[in-house]
Every structure is written in structure tokens, then in C-alpha cells.
Amino acid sequence: MLAAGCSVSANDDSIPISENDVPLLYVESSAIQISFVEAVEGSNCAAIAEYIGYTEISGGIRYEFLKKEVLRGDIPEEIIYLVSPIGRTCVTDSGYIYENGRTDTYAVGDEYLLILQRLDAFYLEHPQCVLPTDIFIPAKDMANGTMYSEPISKSYDGDIMKLLRDTKLPEDTSPRFSKAEDMPAIVAETDLILEVRIDVLPVESDLKGDSYYCELIDILKGGKVNKMDGGHIILTLLKGTVKIGDRYIVLVNRVDEGSSIFTQSSMKSVFHVSDTKAIEEIKELIARG
């Protein structure tokens, strides 16, 4: 038997807003146990929001909330999209197991305190949020909020609202994306310029971008490029910009120093090797430094 994750609401009022005809993957993962204070410290936003339903997406479930009050960070959009894989997570420290992507977790029309990690990237149709861990807090009954199916008060018995206000926000880790349209600025603001061959599209997403396994052929700008165990790198590029098997010059940014995943750096960052005029301009700009 699985432990009942999130101390969910025992109701079946949640209804799908829409359903995409895509396979739903079941994901099993592990995580370390954190305290409530650590969950807040790792979040970049928090809000009181009303649950309005969910959508099945290729990556799992997208819960949708109507923003009521922002308590931490910046949430400019009116609808908050909270995404979750379908599956279960094992907390390695304690052996506690909780379920992800349940459709009966929230009750339509009820309000919740959402402590979130928000990501806004060029390949997302809307900014997306995730929970830092297994946490569930009804807005009208915060004292009975739970974490790992136990009362939050067991980990933190202070003023939750004050903690949200007073805790320093973490640094922004969203993938960088330049809004520049002229090539000198784009080249200057780009971490890496690579020649690659597009080998595989593992799973086509329902986002504005797809992630491809690519063979690295040459590095025109940038330092060492970390590869996956199989020798590939992963590039997240806007849909419709590449074809499997073709070679391209791509301008990309690192996700982080140790990652083998890279993201398109601007709207004008993918060039087929046959586009010799654009490529020569890029090489000249690199040479000038």
C-alpha cells in the first residue's frame, strides 16, 4: 500500500478542463526529505489561489488555479499552472512514499496556499509551477496543512505568513532567452555556438519547444560542453526549426554548468548549414570577440 500523498481531499469534484490525446507516463522518483522552512526557502513564489480544474498533458497533470493573493515573489498571470508527473516519489530518508498527479487532491472552488517553484521559459506556452515537495495547505484551514502526510506544525510551528514574507527569494534559475533581434547582440548574449546534427526527438511535447538528442560536431563559441553517457547533448529548440538528420549551427545557453542540456538563446538562433551567409556573419562576430 502507498502512503496517501498530500493528505488529499476525499472528493471527486475535480473535473478535467480538456484532455489531450496523448499517452500518460508513470514516473517513479526519489527525493530527500526537507523541512517546511527549507520548502519555503526553495520556492520563488507563493499565493492563495482557487482551484478550477485540471488538464491531462503529455508530461502528466496540469492543475489550474485562479490567483487570489500573491504572498511571495512575482506571479503576474491570473491563472497559475501547477504541473505534476503521474507516479510516486519515495523519500529516501524515511521510506515515505507519496503519489503524484492525483486528480482528487484539490476541490473545485476551494482555495489553497500554494508554495511554488515557478519557471517561465521561451518554450512554455504559459509559466509553469511545481511544488517543492509533498505539501498541502487549505487556505481556510492552514493550521491543518500537511507535509509528508503529517501536520506542518510538527516541522514548523511559527507564523506561516510571516515566514513567507521574510524569507529571502532564491536566485532566478529560469533558462535565459534574449529578446534581441540583431545578430551582434544575440551572439554577444549567447553562451555557446555549436554545430550539431539532430539525431532523435525522444517524445514530442505539447509545449512550444521540443528537446532533441544531438551529436556535437564543433564548438564555434564557448568552453567545454558536457555530454550525456551516450555522447549526445540535449537541445531544447522551438518547434518547426529543425529536421531529424540535418546539421545546424545553433546558438544556445547552458541550463547550468554541469548540465548536458542547452536551450535556444533567441528567436534567431538556429541556422541550417546551407545558410552560408548567416553562418559567415556569425563566425565574423565571434572572431571580433
N, C-alpha and C positions, 0 to 999 in steps of 0.2 A: 504493500500500500504506500502511496505517496503521501507526504505531509501536505495538508491543504495550504497551498501557497497564497500569500497576501491576505489571509483571513477574509475571503471574498464574501460579497453579499449573496445570500442564498435566494436569488430571484432570477426570473427568466424574462425580464422586461427589455433587456438589451436586444436591439434588432439591427441587422445589417443595413447600412445606408445603400450600399451597392456591392456587387460581388463580381470580381474579375474571373474569367475562365482560365485560371492558372493553377498548377499543382501547388499544394501547401506542403512545405518541407517540415519535418520534425527534427528539431535541433536539441541535442543533449550537450550541456556545457558544464563547466565547473567555475567556481568563484571563491574568493576568500571572504570570510565574514568581516563586516565593518560595523562600526558603531553608528548611531544616529547622527552624532556630531560629524563623523567622517563622511556620511552620506550628504550632509548639507555642505560641507567643505568641498566636496567633489562636484556639486551641482553649480550650474551657471545661471539658473533661473528658478523661480517658484511662483505659483499662482493659485488662487482659488478659481475653480472652473466647473461649469455644469456639463455633465456627460450627456452627449446627444446621440451616440451610436458608434458603430464600428464598420470598417471596411476590410474585407479579405484582400490581401495583396500578395505578390509573389514571395515576399520575404516573411509573411506571417499575418499578423493582425495590426491594423492601424485604428486605435481608439481616437475618437474625435470629441473635443470638448469646446464649449463656448467660454471664452475668457471672461472672468468677472472682476478680479482684482490681482494685479501683479505685486508680489511681495518681495521679489528678489530678481536682480538682473533686468534684462530687456526682452519683452515679448510684444513686438509691435502689431502682430497679426491678431485678428479676432478669434480665429479658430486655432486651437492647439492640437497638433497631430502627435499622438504618443504611439510609437511603434514598438512591437514586441515580436520576437520569433515565437513559433509554436513549439513547445517541447518542455524540457525540465532542466533545472540547474541544481547541481549538487554543491553545497557549501562545504569545502574540503575540511575546514577546521572542525566542524561539528557533525558532519554527515547529514545535516538537514537538507531535504530535497523539496524544491518548490516548483510549481507548474507555471509556465509562461504562456501567454496568448489565450487565456481563458475568455470566453465570451459572456460569462456571468459574473465577472469581477465587479463591474460598476452597474448602477441602476440608472436608467434614463431619467433625467430631470433632477437627479441628486447632484450636490456639489461636493467637490473633493479638494483637499490641499495636495497639489502636485509638486513634488520636489524633483527637478528635472535636469538632465544634461541636454542642451539644445544645440542642434547642428544646422547651419544654413550654408549650403554649398551650391555651386553653379549647376550641378546635375540633379538637384532636387526640385520637384515641382512646387513643393512647399517646405519650409523649415520643418525638421523632424526632431522629436524629443524621445529620450529613453529614460527610464527610471534608473537611479544609481544602484539599486538592489531591490529585494523583495520588501516593498513598503506600501502601506495602505492607510490613508488618513481621511475619514469623512469630515467635511468642513464643519458640520454642525455638532460633531462629537469628537474633537481632536484628542480628548483625553483617552479615548478608546482606540486611537490609532495603533496599528501593529507593525512590527518589523520581524521577519522570520517567524510569523505567527505568534509572537509574544508581544505584550504591551510595550510601546516605545518607552514608557516610564521606567522600564527595567534597565534600559541603556541610558536614558536621559530624562531627568525629572524636572528640568527647568522650563522656562518660558519659550515655547517653540517659535512664536512670532518674533520675539526679541533676538533669538538665535539666528533666524533668517535675515533680519535687518543688519545685525552686527558682524556676521561672518564675511570675511573678505572673499570677493569673487576670484575664481581661478583664471589663469591666462587663457585667452581665446585660442582654441586649437582647431578652428574650422579651416578647411583647405583654402588657401589663398587663391584669388581669381582676379586678375587685372581687368579693369574696365577700359583700359587704354585701347585706342583703335589704330595708332600709328606704330609701325614696326620698331623704330628705335626704342620707344618706351616699353613695348612688350618684351623685347629682347632683354632690356636692362632689368625688368622686374621678374624675369623667369629664372628659376634655379638651374634647370638643366635643359639642354637642347640635344636631342638624341635622334639617331637614325635607327628605325626599328622595322621589323616585319611583323604584321599582325597574324598570329598563329591560331588562336582559339577564342571564341566567345563562349565561356562556360555556361552561363544562364542569361538569357535576355531579360532585363529588368523592366519594370513599369515606370522607371524614372526617366528623366530627360537625358541620362547618360548611361553607358554600359561599360563594364570593366572587362578588358581583354588580356589574355596571356600573350606576351610579345617576346620575340627574340631581339636582343640588343645587338645591333650591328656596329654602331660607332657612337662615340660621345663627342659632340661638337662644342659643348659648353658645360662646365660643371665638373665636380670631382668624382670620387668613386661612386659607383652605382651598385647597390646591394641587389643580389639576385635571389630568387627562391631556390629551394633544393634542386629542382629540376632544371635550373639555369635560366628560367624565364623571369621577366618582370611583369607587373600588372599595371596597365594604364587605364584610368577612367576618363573616357572621352565622350563628347556629345554624340547622340545618336545620329547616324547617317553620315558620319565624317570619314569612315574608313571601310575597307573591304578586306575580308579574310584572305591572307596570302599575299597582299600587296605591301610594298615598302613605303614608309613615310618619314619625313622629318617632323618631329613633334616637340613642342615647347611645353614643358611640364614643371610642376612644383612638387617638392617632397611632402609626403604626409608627415614624416618625422625622420630624424637622422638614421634610424636603424631600419626603416621600412623598405620593402621592395615594391611598394605601391606608390604610384605617382598620378597626379591629377592635371588635366589640361589647364594651362595657365591663363588663357584668354579665349575670346570668341574666334580669334585669328591665330590659332596655334597648331594647326595640323595641315601639312603640305605633302601631297603625293610627290614622289621623287621625280616625276616627269615635269613638275612645276619648277623648271630650272631658274627662271627669272627671280621668283620669290626666294628660292634657296640661295642664290648668289647674293641677294641683298642681305639675308640673314648672316651668311658667312662673313661678309664685309663688316657688318655691325659687330660681330663677335671679335674680328681682328682688331677693330678700333678700340675695343675694351669698353 
